[in-house]
Amino acid sequence: MSGAEILDVARDGVYTLLLVAGPLMLVALLVGLGVALLQALTQVQELTLVFVPKIVAMFLALLVALPFMAAMLEGYMARITVKIIGS
């Protein structure tokens, strides 16, 4: 493999990583922001109040996004396999 091909594989891997992890990170960000806003408005500073809604929301988002995530990873593996066979 040449240097350009290695960079293409690495770029494709990073792009796939962002697409796979993006939905869960976005849900965690939005729920965390919502809980932080709620805590600021009510002045309740309970530490466990942050984690439970985030965990539940991320679990539900994982259930919804799992087919998309699996398809993205399957496509990435297929592209890598083609590059390995082509070498």
Order of alpha helices (4+ residues) and beta strands (2+ residues): alpha-alpha
